[in-house]
Amino acid sequence: MKRLISSLTAKIGWRLLAKTLAGFLALLFAGLLGFSFWGVVIFLGVSAWVYFSEGVERTHRRAFFFLLAVWAWVAGSVSFGFIFYIIACLYGALLYLWLGDTRLLWPNRALVAGLGEAGLFAVSAATAFYVFAGEPTAYFWGDIGFLAATFAFSVILLRSAFRSGPERFARRERLTAWGGGLVLTEMAAILVFLPLGFLNAAAVLTLVFIVLRDILTAFFRGHLKTGLVFREITVLMVFLVLIFAVVPWVLG
């Protein structure tokens, strides 16, 4: 906490707040223009400026900035009204978390990075279930779009998680991210057929993502043990039981 306070009183903290506010306002401006051409251009331009002005670990975090901007654009363009302001606030919060991580504001950077990845995965999954898996797009191209979107953001965030460590295993990272993305996409396809609702389905898929990410990351770093696997699976099962217990199972 002392480190965060001292950082916010320095120039680096004010630059972080300024960039976060700029991204937030750019998204609001694009939404007020109905996500017209110039509104989208300004928003994506500001997002690109935020990314290219980051010097610390910029190459490692580019996927996050790209995915965050795309998610905010897609989610905002289909959700106007009060929900849009929630989307804008989430965009600003995730942007602030990740910029703070890359600028070394946070004492436990691995924890903040993990929270940012899990948060972006959750909102991306909820948006995918809401946009693609509903009745308006319940046809062939809607199903293809849902599977493609789920696979894309799953692979991007898994690779981002693997790159956050000091060790690099480029070939294994790529293959494992693609394999993990395929597993998560298959899970998403199964969850579509369950009467969970898009928020609960996104919560279940996010839990699977977190467990899969933690186990694979521990494996890459040589820290994988039986106790870790059982602990992750136990946490997953407990939360799954809670989620399925509160869901009204009404079929037909």
C-alpha positions in Angstrom: 0.0 0.0 0.0 2.9 2.4 0.8 4.4 1.7 -2.6 1.1 2.4 -4.3 0.6 5.7 -2.4 4.1 6.8 -3.1 3.7 5.9 -6.8 0.5 7.8 -7.1 2.1 10.9 -5.7 4.9 10.8 -8.3 4.7 11.6 -12.0 4.4 8.0 -13.0 1.2 7.7 -11.0 -0.4 10.8 -12.6 0.6 9.5 -16.1 -1.1 6.2 -15.3 -4.3 8.0 -14.2 -4.2 10.3 -17.2 -3.9 7.3 -19.6 -6.7 5.4 -17.9 -9.0 8.5 -18.0 -8.1 9.0 -21.6 -9.1 5.5 -22.5 -12.3 5.7 -20.5 -13.4 9.0 -22.1 -12.5 7.7 -25.6 -14.8 4.7 -25.0 -17.6 7.0 -23.7 -17.2 9.3 -26.7 -17.4 6.4 -29.1 -20.6 5.2 -27.4 -22.2 8.6 -27.5 -21.6 8.7 -31.2 -23.3 5.3 -31.6 -19.9 3.7 -32.4 -19.9 5.5 -35.7 -16.8 5.4 -37.9 -15.0 8.4 -36.3 -16.0 7.4 -32.8 -14.4 4.0 -33.3 -11.3 5.5 -35.0 -10.8 7.8 -32.0 -11.2 5.1 -29.5 -8.9 2.6 -31.3 -6.4 5.5 -31.8 -6.3 6.3 -28.1 -6.0 2.6 -27.3 -3.0 2.4 -29.7 -1.5 5.4 -28.1 -1.8 3.8 -24.6 -0.1 0.7 -25.9 2.7 2.2 -27.9 3.6 4.7 -25.1 4.3 1.8 -22.8 8.0 0.9 -22.7 8.1 -1.7 -19.9 7.4 -5.2 -21.2 5.4 -3.8 -24.0 6.0 -6.8 -26.2 4.7 -9.1 -23.5 1.5 -7.3 -22.9 0.4 -6.3 -26.4 -2.1 -9.1 -26.6 -3.9 -7.8 -23.5 -4.2 -4.2 -24.8 -5.5 -5.5 -28.2 -8.0 -7.8 -26.7 -9.2 -5.3 -24.1 -9.8 -2.7 -26.9 -11.6 -5.1 -29.1 -13.8 -6.3 -26.2 -14.7 -2.8 -25.2 -15.6 -2.0 -28.8 -17.8 -5.1 -29.3 -19.4 -5.0 -25.9 -20.1 -1.3 -26.1 -21.6 -1.5 -29.6 -24.2 -4.1 -28.6 -25.0 -2.7 -25.1 -26.2 0.9 -24.8 -27.8 2.5 -21.9 -26.8 1.9 -18.3 -24.9 -1.4 -19.2 -22.6 0.6 -21.4 -21.4 2.7 -18.5 -20.6 -0.5 -16.6 -18.6 -1.7 -19.6 -16.7 1.6 -19.7 -15.9 1.3 -15.9 -14.7 -2.2 -16.4 -12.6 -1.1 -19.3 -11.0 1.6 -17.2 -10.4 -0.7 -14.2 -8.7 -3.4 -16.3 -6.7 -0.8 -18.1 -5.5 0.7 -14.8 -4.6 -2.7 -13.4 -2.6 -3.7 -16.4 -0.8 -0.4 -16.8 0.0 -0.4 -13.1 1.5 -3.9 -13.6 3.7 -2.9 -16.6 4.8 0.3 -14.9 5.9 -1.7 -11.7 3.3 0.0 -9.5 2.2 -3.1 -7.7 4.3 -5.0 -5.2 2.9 -8.4 -6.2 2.9 -8.0 -10.0 2.2 -11.7 -10.6 -1.0 -11.5 -8.6 -2.2 -8.3 -10.4 -1.4 -9.8 -13.8 -3.4 -12.9 -12.9 -6.3 -10.8 -11.7 -6.2 -8.8 -14.9 -6.2 -11.9 -17.1 -9.0 -13.5 -15.2 -11.1 -10.4 -15.2 -10.7 -9.9 -19.0 -11.4 -13.5 -19.6 -14.6 -13.3 -17.5 -16.0 -10.2 -19.3 -15.0 -11.6 -22.7 -16.7 -14.9 -21.9 -19.8 -13.2 -20.7 -19.9 -11.0 -23.8 -19.5 -14.1 -26.0 -22.3 -16.0 -24.3 -24.5 -12.9 -24.4 -23.9 -11.9 -28.1 -23.4 -15.2 -29.9 -25.1 -17.9 -27.8 -28.6 -16.3 -27.6 -31.6 -17.0 -29.9 -30.9 -14.0 -32.2 -27.7 -15.8 -33.5 -28.7 -19.4 -32.9 -27.7 -20.5 -36.4 -24.6 -21.8 -38.2 -22.6 -18.5 -38.5 -23.6 -17.5 -35.0 -22.3 -20.8 -33.6 -19.1 -20.4 -35.6 -18.6 -16.9 -34.4 -19.1 -17.9 -30.8 -16.6 -20.8 -31.0 -14.0 -18.6 -32.9 -14.3 -15.8 -30.4 -14.0 -18.1 -27.4 -11.0 -19.9 -28.9 -9.3 -16.6 -29.8 -9.5 -14.8 -26.4 -8.7 -18.1 -24.6 -5.4 -18.6 -26.6 -4.5 -14.9 -26.3 -4.9 -14.8 -22.5 -3.2 -18.2 -21.9 -0.1 -17.1 -23.9 -0.1 -13.8 -22.0 -0.1 -15.8 -18.7 2.8 -18.0 -19.9 4.8 -15.0 -21.0 4.6 -13.3 -17.6 7.3 -15.5 -16.0 11.1 -15.0 -16.2 11.5 -18.3 -18.1 10.4 -18.6 -21.7 9.4 -21.8 -23.6 8.3 -20.3 -26.9 7.4 -23.5 -28.7 5.7 -25.2 -25.8 3.9 -22.0 -24.9 2.3 -21.7 -28.3 1.3 -25.4 -28.6 -0.1 -25.4 -25.0 -2.0 -22.2 -25.5 -3.7 -23.6 -28.6 -4.5 -26.9 -26.8 -5.8 -25.0 -23.8 -7.9 -22.8 -26.0 -9.4 -25.8 -27.7 -10.3 -27.3 -24.2 -12.0 -24.0 -23.1 -13.8 -23.8 -26.4 -15.2 -27.3 -26.0 -16.3 -26.4 -22.5 -18.0 -23.3 -23.7 -19.9 -25.3 -26.4 -21.1 -27.7 -23.6 -22.2 -24.8 -21.3 -24.3 -23.3 -24.1 -26.7 -26.3 -23.7 -27.1 -25.9 -20.0 -29.8 -23.5 -18.5 -27.2 -21.4 -16.6 -27.6 -18.0 -18.1 -24.7 -16.1 -19.7 -23.3 -14.8 -16.4 -23.2 -18.2 -14.7 -21.8 -19.8 -17.8 -19.1 -17.2 -18.0 -18.3 -17.8 -14.3 -17.9 -21.5 -14.8 -15.7 -21.1 -17.9 -13.6 -18.5 -16.0 -13.0 -21.0 -13.2 -11.8 -23.6 -15.6 -9.5 -21.0 -17.2 -8.0 -20.1 -13.9 -7.3 -23.7 -12.9 -5.9 -24.6 -16.3 -3.7 -21.5 -16.4 -2.3 -22.1 -12.8 -1.6 -25.8 -13.4 0.1 -25.2 -16.8 2.1 -22.2 -15.5 3.3 -24.3 -12.6 4.3 -27.0 -15.0 6.3 -24.7 -17.2 8.2 -23.3 -14.2 8.9 -26.7 -12.7 6.6 -26.1 -9.6 3.9 -28.6 -10.4 3.1 -30.9 -7.5 0.3 -33.3 -6.7 -0.8 -31.0 -3.8 -1.2 -28.0 -6.2 -3.3 -30.1 -8.6 -5.7 -31.4 -5.9 -6.0 -27.9 -4.4 -6.9 -26.3 -7.7 -9.4 -29.1 -8.5 -10.9 -28.8 -5.0 -11.4 -25.0 -5.4 -12.9 -25.6 -8.8 -15.4 -28.2 -7.5 -16.5 -26.0 -4.5 -17.3 -23.0 -6.7 -19.0 -25.2 -9.3 -21.2 -26.7 -6.6 -22.1 -23.2 -5.4 -22.9 -21.9 -8.9 -25.0 -24.9 -9.9 -26.8 -24.8 -6.5 -28.1 -21.2 -7.0 -29.2 -21.8 -10.7 -32.9 -22.5 -11.1 -33.0 -25.7 -13.1 -36.1 -25.2 -15.1 -36.1 -27.2 -18.3 -38.6 -27.2 -21.2 
